[in-house]
Structure formats: structure tokens, C-alpha cells
């Protein structure tokens, strides 16, 4: 029975905007999922740069390092390590993601796309995926648990709730002449 006295009533009722309880929980978890996405993408990108610059994790293209100052490999590796690290920690996320996205677009169109049109055919899947992942971070920001949030005086998703409560309190305050 679906009545207010039924203890299961809240599970059956849709919330604001028609969102179910599960969708509401997922929406509340979104900043943390985005933060985890940022960490994983930043770590993977930084690992590519570290492999090319220092020969770790298998090195560049099957072993070794990219010679210092060579165009475009060495510069790409520096961007990968630097921007990947910044994205990983959530520091200057939007700017670092913009730079990283541009470097991957360059890599795709200059290295991979001349071989064939589609990433599956030209080996550019990684460049295309990194490019679009970083574009997403440019538009969404760092999510939760980022150093960017600490410098703005916010920590995680709680800032949105605090801001909403403050706005509600301001609207509820009577105006006196």
C-alpha cells in the first residue's frame, strides 16, 4: 500500500523533478564520481609523460626515453607529465585539462589521422579518448576532493549544500524598512 503511513512510502515516491530515490543518490554522488574520473585520467596521462621522459613503466614506445628537446615528442611528454599531475591533484584543473586536450588533438590530427580517418584504423584511440576526457573536465571542473576546491574555501560536494542553505536563509529573511 502506498500511503504516508507506510514505512516504504518514501522508496516509492519520486522526488523533485521526477527523480527516483536511486537517481537522487547518484546525483549526490556525482561530484565524487567526477573527482575519481579526474584522478584516474590525470594519473594515466602523467604515466605516459613519465614513461617518455624517464623510461619508467616500459619507457617510450617499447623502451628508452624521448631525447630532450625533440619536437613534438619531448614537448608532448612534458605536457603529459605536468598537465597530468595537475589534473590528478585537481590544481588548475580546467587550464591543465585544456592544455592536455589540445596536445592530444594535435597528436591525433598530426600523427594518427593522416594514416586513416577512424581511430580504430589509425591507432589514435588513446589520443582521441584523452582529448575528449580532458574536454569534459574543462567544462565540468575538478569534482570533489580537488586542491582547487581548498583554495576556493570549499571542500567536496558540501559546498553546494552550504551555498544552497545560505541562499535559502537569505530568501527567508524578512526585509525591514
N, C-alpha and C positions, 0 to 999 in steps of 0.2 A: 504494500500500500504506500502511496506516495503522498504523505501528509507531513505537515510541520512537526508533528509529534513522533514521527518515525525517525529512529536514530540514523537510518541510512538515507534520509531525505537529502542531505547535502551532497551525497555522492551522485544522486540522480538529477540534480538541478544544474542547469547551465548558468555560468557566471556572466559578468558584464560582456557584452558583445557576442554572446552565444558560445563562449569558450567553456569546454568541459573542465572538470577538475584536473584531469591529466594535462590538458593543454595549458592550464594555468600554472601548474608546477613546472612544466617545460619552459614556459615564458619566464618564470622567475629564475630558472637555471641558465638562461641564455647568456648572461654576461660571463658566467664561469665556463661554459662550453666554448665561448668565443676566446676567452683567455687561454684555455687549453689548446685550442686551434692555433693561436698566435705562438705559443711556446713551442709546439711541435714543428710548425712551419719555420720558425726562426732557427731552431736547433738544426734541422735538416739543411737549411740554407747555409748556416755557418759551418757545418761539417764539410760541405762542398768547398768552401773557401779554404778551410784549414787543410784539407787534403791536397789542394793545388799548391798552396804556399809552403807547407811544411812537410809534405809527403806522408802524413799520418793517414790512418784509415784506408790504406791501399794506395794512397798517392794520386797524382793527376793522371788520368787516362791510363790506368793499369800500372802505375808506379812512377816514382820520381816527383819532381816539382816543376812548376812553370818557371822559366827563367825570369828573374826580376826585370821589370820594365817592359816586357814584351807586350805588344798590342795584339789583340784585346785581352788575351788570356790572363795576364798578371793583374791587370786593372779589374777585370771581372772577378777574380779571386779575392782581391782586396774589398770590393763592394760586397761580395758574398759573405765574407767573414765579418766585416764591420756592420753592414745593414742587418745581417742575420742575427748578430749578437744584440744589436739594439732592439730588434723586434722580439727576440727571445725574452729579454728583460722588460720589454714594454716601455722603453725610454725613447722618446721622439718617434713613436711607432708610425704615425701617419707619414712623416717625412721619410723615414728609413724605408717604409714599405713602398712609397712612391719611387724612390731611387732603385730599389730592388726590382720592382715591377718593370721599370724602364730598361734596366740592364737585361732582364730576361726577354723582353720584347725585342731588343736589339739582337740578342743571341738567337732567338727564333728566326727573325726575318733575314739576318745576315748569314747565319751558319746553316740552319736547317731548311727553311722554306725554299731556297733555290734548288734543293735536291728533289723536292716533291711538294705538292700542295698540302697534304694532310699530315699531321704529326705522327700518326701511326706508320706512315710510309717513310718519313724523313728523319725519324729518331728524335723529334723535338717535343715529345710528350712531357718530359720533365720541365723544359723551359716554358712550355705553354701553361702547365699546371701551376708552376711557381708564379708566373706572371699574373694569372687570374687570382690566385690565392692572395697575393700582395695587393692587387686592386681591391679585393674585398676588404682587406684590413685598412686601406686608405679611407674607405667610406664608412666602415663600422667603428674604427678606433680599436684600442687595445683590449677591450673587455675588462674583466675583473683581474685582480692580482697583478697589476702592472705598476711600474715605477712612475709612469705618467700620472696615475691616479694619486699617488702620495704627494707629488709636487703640486697638485691642484687642491690638496686638502681633502681628498676623497679616498676611501678605501673600498674597493669592490663595488658590489651592487647596492650596498646600503646607502650610498649617496643619493640614489634616485629616490629611495623611500624617504630619506630625510628631507630632500628638496620638496617632494610632494606634500609631506606633512607641514612644512613651513608655508608653502603656498596656500594650503587649506586653512591654516591658522590665520594668515593674513586676510583671507576672504571672509572668515567668520568674525573678525574683529569689528565691532560696531564703530562707525565713524561719528566722532563728536565734533561739534562746531565750536 
